[in-house]
Amino acid sequence: MLELKDICVNYENQMIYQHAYFSAKHNELTLVIGKSGSGKSTLHQIITFQDRGKCEYYYNDKNMTILSDCQQKDFIRDKMGIVNQIPTFIDDLRIEDHIALCQSMFNGYNIDKYIDRLGIREVMNEYPQQLSGGEKIRVSILLAMLHQPEILVFDEPTASLDKHHTQIIVELLKEYAHQGHIVIIFTHDNFMKNEADVIYQIDNHTLNCIQCKKNVSKIKEEHFIRVNSKHYLQYIYQMFQHKRIFKICMIGFVAFAIALSCFSILYGYSVINKYQNQLSTINKAGILYRASDTNYYSQQLPIGSEELQTIKQNTHIEGIWPYIINYHVELKNNENQFEVYQNGQLLANRNLNDEYIYGVATYNEEYEYSDKYLLNQIDVNEGIYIDSYFLYYLITGEYDIPQIDQSEYKEIISNIDEKTEIVFYVPIPIYVRMEKDAQDVIYKNVKMKMKIKGIYDKPINLQLGKENDNDFSLFYPLSIEERYREELKLDTLLMQDGLLDYGSEVVNMPFYPTYYQFVVNDKYTFSKVKEEIESLGYKVDSEYSDKEVQVEIAQNMNQGVLLISGLIICVVLMLLFGVKFNQKKEYVDFIKFFTNRGLTYKKSKQILSFYFMYEAFICTILSWILMLFIVFVYYYFVNSDMFIIHMSFFIFCFAMAFIIEVVLPLLMIGGDKGD
């Protein structure tokens, strides 16, 4: 038996119930009647735990008042079937899916017999919007009876029914009550009054039992077979089938916006990352020389010791040293002879003549150059860095690069080790001859025999300047150059050559380097140091400077891309918010559908979130496909060299799809308990 004792309810300072009493027994069809506003809905809400009110609630002598919200929901799920005057449905599920869903979630029975008696067989493939009011009521009654609850509570179940269907409903509910169940109906229907076993009338804030049949006979209870249906989530995911074209279009629109924004944003970061990676492999260094109208590597005025001191004091360079170069070495007699030794044995002897342009430059042994372009690094204390194709030419005599046998080339390079030595001549600058406006550096060719320290493909990292056509054949240690220059007595050489003539127009001056390599302090940007050097009247050449500028340009461009992408996402969010807001009632009804059947609000919202995640999953996959398509188009038509695919692309697409399809609608319905 269900009992409500000492019911007291006030609403807006108006007394609804004052110490009222209500009971409903098993095996009886109990009606509650009363005028509009008398309190029928309030009593209905108290019985179904939608409104606690103030009363003592007992079921089979068990105090239900002390139950927590979750315990009350469990009681509704296990013991009750509820039909409200305005039933709620999941708009995107067909009626047959509603039935299967409830059977799955509430351990329901196969009650095809009820389907036929209620006359709803023909609406099984329809959606709730396609049903009339009477059909919705009959479907709601079926759903309430699926798990054969001990208590059925109805609010105006025959209000939208014709006389024929009203009679069917009354007979069914009366039969169900007389099988040993509690059936409570709130109604105005006079036909229901004639069939009821117990009637309560609300009058003057009390509940008066105006009819009570004694000794109502109990009929045999029907036995139904429980249904082993699919998991309830499979029915939830079928919600996508309804309005398929509309949903696909909306998800497609969102996916395209996400993919485009993702590509724009992460492409910008990929460009920056590409240049920054290149920057990390390049020495933060460069070459400085006196500013003039002549081109780099052409004749420049030397930089004196006082000028060098001024540069050191007024710039944030960390180190600076001479850079001695001779791009087109002029060799005399047998000085153009190169010898290559392996294990002390002569491997090759090559006379350059004029068939190979021979350029040399110094490197600083105390500075660690980047090995980005090194093909082979050999562990020797002192040695030269040599161009791989020049070395191949010295050994084989072949210098036409397109005609080179690559397998032979790689084999020769790989066989070079610490026992390989090269004999060659290097021009050491001795002094500068000046005559009127012309100047000429006088060199002394010195024979050297040195091991190979490294083999390079491009000399950028050793010359620390920009890449250009003036690639050098080899680099030898700066200390060797300085030692030889010191050994070559300047005055002795001048007297021998008869060039020391202070009375003539020819003046011979000591040699000062024209170019200097320098390293920038890590605390300062290269561009700042470059400005400092150029403000003193010098020029700077550096591959690092060019890459740093590229990074800066890419960062500035990416800021614009971020702004545009942000606007795109904002527009999409506003449009989606409008669409989701229009669907808010559907989401609230979805939650009500489950909470009225004994699920907690949290659990009902969780089920809805599963559906949102299903849409987010589809949106994510579609955005990945569209993003890859955009990348393919970019590769094919714009730039096939830049590698921009990164895991962050896919993470970004998933995150945006999750926010738009899951977080946004859940936030929108977060404050509505669906009661």
C-alpha positions in Angstrom: 0.0 0.0 0.0 1.1 3.6 -0.8 0.3 6.2 2.0 0.7 9.9 2.3 0.0 11.2 5.8 -0.4 14.7 7.1 0.0 16.4 3.7 0.6 20.2 4.1 1.4 22.3 1.0 1.5 26.1 0.7 2.0 27.8 -2.6 2.5 31.6 -2.8 0.9 32.1 0.6 -2.1 30.0 -0.5 -3.0 26.8 1.3 -3.3 23.8 -1.0 -3.4 20.9 1.5 -3.8 21.1 5.2 -3.1 17.8 7.1 -4.6 15.7 4.2 -4.4 12.0 3.9 -4.1 9.8 0.8 -3.7 6.0 0.2 -3.7 3.7 -2.7 -3.8 -0.1 -2.4 -2.7 -3.0 -4.5 -5.5 -4.5 -6.6 -7.4 -1.2 -6.8 -7.9 1.4 -9.5 -7.6 4.7 -7.6 -8.8 8.0 -9.0 -8.1 11.5 -7.8 -10.6 14.2 -9.0 -10.9 17.9 -8.4 -11.3 21.3 -9.9 -8.5 23.0 -11.9 -6.1 24.5 -9.4 -7.3 22.4 -6.5 -4.0 20.6 -6.2 -4.2 17.5 -8.4 -0.9 18.2 -10.1 0.7 19.0 -6.7 -0.4 15.6 -5.4 0.8 13.9 -8.6 4.3 15.5 -8.1 4.4 14.4 -4.5 3.6 10.8 -5.3 6.2 10.7 -8.1 8.8 12.5 -6.0 8.9 15.5 -8.3 7.9 17.6 -5.3 8.6 16.5 -1.8 6.0 18.8 -0.2 5.5 18.3 3.5 4.1 14.9 4.4 4.9 11.4 5.6 5.4 9.1 2.6 5.1 5.3 3.1 5.2 2.3 0.8 4.4 -1.1 2.3 5.1 0.5 5.7 8.5 1.7 4.6 9.2 5.4 5.2 10.0 6.9 1.8 10.4 10.4 3.2 13.9 9.7 4.4 15.2 8.5 1.1 17.8 10.5 -0.8 17.3 11.8 -4.3 19.2 8.9 -5.8 17.2 6.3 -3.7 14.0 7.9 -4.8 15.1 7.7 -8.4 15.9 4.0 -7.9 12.4 3.5 -6.4 10.8 5.1 -9.5 12.9 3.1 -11.9 12.2 -0.2 -10.1 8.6 0.3 -8.9 6.9 3.0 -10.9 5.5 3.8 -14.3 4.6 7.5 -14.8 2.6 9.1 -17.5 2.3 12.9 -17.4 -0.5 14.9 -19.0 2.0 16.2 -21.6 4.3 13.1 -22.3 7.9 13.6 -23.3 9.7 11.8 -26.0 13.1 11.8 -27.8 12.2 13.6 -31.0 14.9 11.9 -33.1 14.0 8.4 -32.2 11.2 6.3 -33.8 8.6 4.8 -31.6 9.9 1.3 -32.0 13.3 2.6 -30.9 11.7 4.2 -27.8 10.3 0.8 -26.9 13.6 -1.0 -27.5 15.5 1.6 -25.6 13.3 1.3 -22.5 13.4 -2.4 -22.7 17.2 -2.2 -22.8 17.6 0.3 -20.0 14.9 -0.9 -17.6 15.1 -4.6 -18.1 11.7 -4.6 -19.8 9.4 -7.3 -21.2 8.1 -8.2 -24.6 4.6 -6.9 -24.4 3.4 -7.0 -28.0 0.0 -7.8 -26.7 -0.2 -4.3 -25.2 0.9 -2.8 -28.6 -2.1 -4.4 -30.3 -4.6 -3.6 -27.5 -3.5 0.1 -27.5 -3.7 0.2 -31.3 -0.2 1.7 -31.9 1.2 -1.0 -34.2 0.9 1.3 -37.2 2.9 4.1 -35.6 5.9 2.0 -34.7 8.0 3.5 -37.5 6.9 7.0 -36.9 8.7 9.8 -35.0 7.0 11.6 -32.1 6.3 14.8 -34.1 4.2 12.7 -36.5 1.9 11.4 -33.7 -1.4 12.9 -32.6 -2.0 13.7 -29.0 -4.0 10.5 -28.4 -1.3 8.4 -30.0 1.3 10.0 -27.8 -0.7 9.1 -24.7 -1.2 5.5 -25.7 2.6 5.1 -26.5 3.4 6.7 -23.1 1.1 4.2 -21.4 2.9 1.4 -23.1 6.4 2.7 -22.2 5.2 3.1 -18.6 4.1 -0.6 -18.5 7.1 -2.1 -20.2 8.9 -3.2 -17.0 5.6 -4.2 -15.3 6.0 -1.8 -12.4 4.1 -2.2 -9.1 2.8 1.3 -9.2 1.3 3.2 -12.2 0.6 6.9 -11.9 -1.3 8.8 -14.7 -2.2 12.4 -15.2 -5.3 12.8 -17.4 -4.5 9.7 -19.5 -7.7 10.0 -21.5 -7.8 13.8 -22.1 -6.8 13.5 -25.7 -8.5 10.2 -26.5 -11.8 9.5 -28.2 -14.5 7.3 -26.6 -13.3 4.1 -28.2 -9.7 4.5 -27.1 -10.7 5.8 -23.7 -12.7 2.6 -23.1 -9.6 0.5 -24.2 -7.3 2.4 -21.8 -9.7 2.1 -18.9 -10.1 -1.6 -19.4 -6.4 -2.1 -19.7 -5.5 -0.1 -16.6 -8.3 -1.6 -14.5 -7.2 -5.1 -15.5 -3.6 -4.2 -14.6 -4.7 -2.9 -11.2 -6.7 -6.1 -10.5 -3.6 -8.2 -11.2 -2.3 -6.9 -7.9 -0.8 -3.5 -8.8 -1.4 0.0 -7.6 -2.8 2.3 -10.4 -3.4 6.0 -9.5 -5.1 8.2 -12.1 -5.7 12.0 -11.9 -8.6 12.8 -14.2 -11.9 14.7 -14.9 -13.2 11.8 -17.0 -16.7 10.7 -15.9 -16.2 7.3 -17.6 -13.2 6.7 -15.5 -15.2 7.5 -12.4 -17.7 4.8 -13.2 -14.9 2.2 -13.5 -12.8 3.2 -10.5 -12.5 1.2 -7.3 -11.5 4.1 -5.1 -12.1 7.8 -5.7 -10.6 10.7 -3.9 -12.0 14.2 -4.3 -10.0 17.3 -3.4 -12.1 19.7 -1.5 -11.3 22.5 0.9 -7.6 21.6 1.2 -8.4 18.0 2.1 -8.6 14.7 0.3 -12.0 13.0 0.8 -12.5 9.4 -0.2 -15.9 9.5 -1.8 -16.0 5.9 -3.1 -14.3 2.7 -1.9 -15.3 -0.7 -3.3 -14.8 -3.5 -0.9 -13.5 -7.0 -1.6 -12.3 -6.3 -5.2 -11.5 -9.6 -6.7 -7.9 -10.2 -7.9 -7.4 -11.7 -11.4 -4.5 -13.8 -12.5 -1.4 -11.8 -13.3 0.0 -12.2 -16.8 3.6 -13.4 -17.3 5.8 -11.8 -20.0 9.2 -12.7 -21.3 12.0 -10.3 -20.7 13.7 -8.9 -23.8 17.4 -9.4 -24.5 17.8 -6.3 -26.6 21.0 -4.4 -27.7 22.8 -2.0 -25.5 20.8 1.2 -25.0 23.6 3.4 -26.5 23.0 1.7 -29.9 19.5 3.1 -29.9 20.8 6.5 -28.8 23.2 6.7 -31.7 20.2 6.0 -34.0 19.1 9.5 -33.3 21.5 10.6 -36.0 19.3 8.8 -38.6 16.5 11.3 -38.2 17.0 14.6 -40.1 20.1 13.0 -41.6 20.6 15.5 -44.4 20.3 18.5 -42.0 22.6 16.9 -39.4 25.2 16.0 -42.0 25.2 19.5 -43.5 25.6 21.0 -40.1 28.4 18.7 -39.0 30.0 19.1 -42.5 29.9 22.9 -42.1 31.5 22.7 -38.6 34.1 20.1 -39.8 35.1 22.3 -42.7 35.4 25.4 -40.5 37.5 23.4 -38.0 39.7 21.9 -40.8 40.2 25.3 -42.4 41.0 27.0 -39.1 43.2 24.1 -38.1 45.2 24.2 -41.3 45.6 28.0 -41.2 46.7 28.1 -37.6 49.0 25.1 -37.6 50.3 25.8 -41.0 51.6 29.1 -39.7 53.2 27.4 -36.7 54.7 24.8 -39.1 56.3 27.5 -41.1 57.7 29.1 -38.0 58.8 25.8 -36.7 60.5 24.9 -40.0 62.5 28.1 -40.0 63.3 27.8 -36.3 64.6 24.3 -36.8 66.7 25.5 -39.7 67.9 28.4 -37.4 68.9 25.9 -34.7 71.3 24.2 -37.1 73.0 27.4 -38.2 75.7 29.2 -36.2 74.6 32.4 -34.7 77.4 34.2 -36.4 78.3 36.0 -39.6 81.0 37.9 -41.5 81.6 41.7 -41.3 83.5 43.9 -43.6 83.8 47.6 -44.5 80.8 49.1 -46.2 81.6 50.1 -49.8 79.9 50.1 -53.2 81.7 46.9 -54.2 80.2 43.5 -53.9 80.9 40.9 -51.3 84.1 38.9 -52.0 85.4 41.6 -54.3 88.2 43.9 -53.3 87.5 45.6 -50.0 89.5 48.0 -47.8 91.1 46.2 -44.8 89.9 46.7 -41.2 92.7 48.1 -38.9 93.4 47.1 -35.3 91.9 50.3 -33.9 88.7 49.8 -35.9 88.5 46.2 -34.7 88.8 47.4 -31.1 85.9 49.9 -31.7 83.7 47.1 -33.0 84.4 45.0 -30.0 83.6 47.8 -27.6 80.4 49.0 -29.2 78.7 45.7 -30.1 77.4 42.7 -28.3 79.6 40.2 -30.1 81.0 37.3 -28.2 84.0 36.6 -30.4 85.6 37.9 -33.5 88.6 36.6 -35.6 90.1 37.2 -39.1 88.6 35.5 -42.1 91.3 35.1 -44.7 90.0 34.1 -48.2 91.4 33.7 -51.6 88.7 32.7 -54.0 90.8 32.3 -57.2 94.2 31.1 -56.2 97.0 31.9 -58.7 99.6 29.1 -58.6 102.9 29.1 -60.4 105.0 26.4 -61.9 104.5 23.2 -59.9 102.5 24.9 -57.1 99.3 23.8 -58.7 100.1 20.2 -57.9 97.9 18.3 -55.4 98.9 15.0 -53.8 96.6 12.7 -51.9 98.1 10.1 -49.6 96.5 7.1 -47.9 98.4 5.2 -45.2 101.5 7.0 -46.3 101.1 5.8 -49.9 100.4 8.2 -52.8 96.8 7.7 -53.8 96.5 10.4 -56.4 98.5 13.2 -58.0 96.5 16.0 -59.7 97.7 19.1 -61.6 94.8 21.6 -61.5 95.9 23.8 -64.4 92.8 25.9 -65.3 90.2 23.2 -65.3 89.1 23.7 -61.7 88.6 26.9 -59.8 90.5 26.7 -56.6 89.4 28.7 -53.6 90.6 28.6 -50.0 89.6 30.2 -46.7 90.5 29.9 -43.0 88.5 28.5 -40.2 88.9 29.0 -36.4 89.9 25.8 -34.6 88.6 27.2 -31.3 85.1 27.7 -32.6 82.6 24.9 -33.0 81.1 25.2 -36.4 77.7 23.6 -37.1 78.1 20.2 -38.8 74.8 20.5 -40.8 76.4 19.9 -44.1 79.3 17.6 -43.0 79.2 14.3 -44.8 82.1 12.8 -42.8 83.7 14.0 -39.6 87.2 12.6 -38.9 88.8 12.7 -35.4 92.1 14.4 -36.0 93.8 17.2 -33.9 94.5 19.5 -36.8 93.4 19.3 -40.4 91.5 20.8 -43.3 87.8 20.8 -44.3 87.5 19.9 -47.9 84.6 20.0 -50.4 83.5 16.4 -51.3 83.4 17.0 -55.0 86.7 18.7 -55.0 88.2 15.7 -53.2 86.5 13.4 -55.6 88.1 15.4 -58.5 91.6 15.2 -56.9 91.3 11.4 -56.7 89.5 10.6 -60.0 90.0 13.7 -62.2 86.3 13.9 -62.8 84.8 17.4 -62.0 81.6 17.4 -64.1 79.1 16.8 -61.3 76.2 15.6 -63.4 78.4 12.9 -64.9 79.7 11.6 -61.6 79.1 8.0 -60.7 77.2 8.4 -57.4 78.0 5.0 -56.1 81.7 5.5 -56.7 81.5 9.0 -55.2 80.0 7.7 -52.0 82.5 4.9 -51.7 85.5 7.2 -52.1 84.1 9.6 -49.5 83.4 6.9 -47.0 86.9 5.5 -47.3 88.5 8.8 -46.2 89.9 8.5 -42.6 92.5 9.8 -40.2 95.3 8.3 -42.3 94.4 10.4 -45.4 96.6 13.4 -46.1 96.7 16.0 -48.8 99.7 18.0 -50.0 98.8 21.4 -51.4 99.9 25.0 -51.8 98.1 27.8 -49.9 98.6 31.5 -50.7 99.5 33.4 -47.5 98.9 37.2 -47.6 102.1 39.1 -46.8 101.5 42.7 -47.5 99.4 45.1 -49.5 100.8 47.0 -52.5 99.1 50.4 -53.0 99.7 52.4 -56.2 97.5 55.5 -56.6 93.9 54.3 -56.2 94.7 50.7 -56.8 95.6 48.1 -54.2 96.8 44.5 -54.5 97.4 41.9 -51.8 100.7 40.1 -52.3 100.7 36.4 -51.5 103.4 33.9 -50.8 102.4 30.3 -51.8 103.3 27.9 -49.0 103.3 24.2 -49.4 101.4 22.3 -46.7 100.7 18.7 -45.8 97.6 18.2 -43.7 95.1 15.5 -42.7 91.4 15.8 -43.5 89.3 16.9 -40.5 85.9 17.0 -42.3 84.2 16.6 -45.6 81.4 19.0 -46.4 78.7 19.3 -49.1 78.2 23.0 -48.6 80.6 25.4 -46.9 77.9 27.7 -45.4 78.6 26.8 -41.7 82.4 27.3 -42.1 82.2 30.6 -43.9 79.3 31.8 -41.7 78.0 33.9 -44.6 75.2 33.7 -47.1 75.0 31.0 -49.6 76.4 32.2 -53.0 78.4 31.0 -56.0 81.7 31.6 -54.2 82.0 28.1 -52.6 85.4 27.3 -51.4 87.4 24.1 -52.1 88.9 23.8 -48.7 89.3 25.5 -45.3 92.6 25.4 -43.4 93.2 26.4 -39.8 93.5 30.2 -39.0 96.4 29.5 -36.7 98.4 27.9 -39.5 97.8 31.0 -41.7 98.9 33.3 -38.8 102.0 31.2 -38.1 103.2 31.2 -41.7 102.5 34.9 -42.0 104.7 35.6 -39.0 107.5 33.4 -40.3 107.6 35.1 -43.6 109.8 38.2 -42.7 108.1 41.1 -44.3 111.1 43.4 -44.7 113.3 40.6 -46.1 110.7 39.7 -48.7 110.2 43.3 -49.7 113.9 43.9 -50.1 114.3 40.8 -52.2 111.5 41.8 -54.5 112.8 45.4 -54.7 109.4 46.8 -53.8 110.3 48.9 -50.7 110.4 52.4 -52.3 109.0 55.1 -50.1 110.1 57.8 -52.6 108.0 56.4 -55.4 104.2 56.3 -55.9 104.3 52.6 -54.9 103.6 52.1 -51.2 103.7 48.7 -49.5 101.7 48.4 -46.4 101.4 45.7 -43.7 98.5 43.2 -44.4 95.3 43.7 -42.4 92.4 41.3 -42.8 89.5 42.5 -44.9 86.9 40.2 -43.5 86.2 39.1 -39.9 84.0 36.3 -38.7 82.1 37.0 -35.5 79.7 35.3 -33.0 76.7 36.9 -31.4 76.1 36.8 -27.6 73.2 34.4 -26.9 71.5 37.0 -24.8 70.9 39.2 -27.8 69.1 38.7 -31.1 71.2 38.7 -34.2 69.2 41.5 -35.7 70.1 43.8 -32.8 73.9 43.1 -33.1 73.6 43.5 -36.9 72.1 47.0 -36.4 75.0 47.8 -34.0 77.6 46.8 -36.5 76.0 48.5 -39.4 75.6 51.7 -37.4 79.5 51.8 -37.2 79.7 51.7 -41.0 80.2 48.0 -41.7 78.3 45.4 -43.5 77.2 42.0 -42.3 76.6 38.8 -44.3 75.0 35.9 -42.5 72.8 33.0 -43.3 71.5 33.1 -39.7 70.3 36.7 -40.2 68.3 35.6 -43.3 66.7 32.8 -41.4 66.0 35.0 -38.4 64.2 37.5 -40.7 62.2 34.6 -42.2 61.1 33.5 -38.7 60.1 37.1 -37.8 58.1 37.5 -41.1 56.4 34.1 -40.5 55.5 35.1 -36.9 54.0 38.4 -38.1 52.0 36.6 -40.8 50.9 34.0 -38.4 49.4 36.6 -36.1 47.2 37.7 -39.0 46.3 34.1 -39.7 45.4 33.6 -36.0 43.1 36.6 -36.1 41.3 35.4 -39.2 41.1 31.8 -37.9 39.8 33.1 -34.6 37.1 35.1 -36.4 36.1 32.0 -38.4 35.8 30.0 -35.2 33.8 32.7 -33.4 31.4 32.9 -36.4 31.0 29.1 -36.3 30.4 29.2 -32.6 27.8 31.9 -32.8 25.9 30.0 -35.6 26.2 26.7 -33.7 25.0 28.3 -30.5 21.9 29.6 -32.4 21.2 26.1 -33.8 21.8 24.4 -30.5 19.7 26.9 -28.6 16.8 26.1 -30.9 17.3 22.5 -30.1 17.4 23.1 -26.4 13.8 22.0 -25.8 14.7 18.7 -27.5 17.6 18.2 -25.2 15.6 19.1 -22.1 12.8 16.7 -23.2 15.5 14.0 -23.7 16.6 14.4 -20.1 13.0 14.5 -18.9 12.3 11.3 -20.7 14.8 9.4 -18.5 14.4 11.3 -15.3 10.6 10.6 -15.3 11.5 6.9 -15.6 13.8 6.8 -12.5 17.2 7.9 -13.8 19.0 10.7 -12.0 19.5 14.0 -13.8 23.3 13.3 -13.9 22.8 9.9 -15.5 20.3 11.3 -18.0 22.6 14.1 -19.0 25.5 11.6 -19.3 23.4 9.5 -21.8 22.8 12.7 -23.8 26.5 13.5 -23.7 27.2 10.1 -25.3 25.1 11.2 -28.2 26.9 14.5 -28.4 30.2 12.6 -28.4 28.9 10.4 -31.2 28.3 13.6 -33.3 31.7 15.0 -32.2 33.4 11.8 -33.3 31.8 12.0 -36.8 32.7 15.7 -36.9 36.3 14.9 -35.9 36.7 12.2 -38.6 35.2 14.5 -41.2 37.4 17.4 -40.2 40.5 15.2 -40.5 39.5 14.1 -43.9 38.8 17.7 -45.0 42.1 18.9 -43.5 44.1 16.3 -45.3 42.3 17.2 -48.5 43.3 20.9 -48.0 46.8 19.8 -47.3 46.9 17.7 -50.4 45.6 20.6 -52.5 48.2 22.9 -50.9 51.0 20.4 -51.7 49.9 19.8 -55.2 49.1 23.3 -56.3 51.2 25.6 -54.0 54.2 24.1 -52.2 55.3 20.5 -52.3 58.5 21.1 -50.3 57.0 22.1 -46.9 56.2 19.3 -44.6 53.4 20.5 -42.3 51.5 17.4 -41.1 51.8 17.1 -37.3 49.9 15.3 -34.6 48.8 18.6 -33.1 46.7 19.0 -36.3 44.6 16.0 -35.3 44.5 16.9 -31.6 43.3 20.4 -32.5 40.5 19.1 -34.8 39.3 16.7 -32.0 39.4 19.4 -29.4 37.4 21.9 -31.5 34.9 19.2 -32.4 34.5 18.2 -28.8 34.0 21.8 -27.6 31.5 22.6 -30.3 29.5 19.4 -30.3 29.7 18.4 -26.7 30.8 21.2 -24.3 28.7 23.9 -26.0 25.3 22.1 -25.8 26.0 20.7 -22.3 26.8 24.2 -21.0 23.7 25.5 -22.6 21.4 23.0 -20.8 23.6 22.8 -17.7 21.2 24.9 -15.5 18.0 23.2 -16.5 17.2 20.2 -14.4 14.5 19.1 -16.8 11.8 18.8 -14.1 
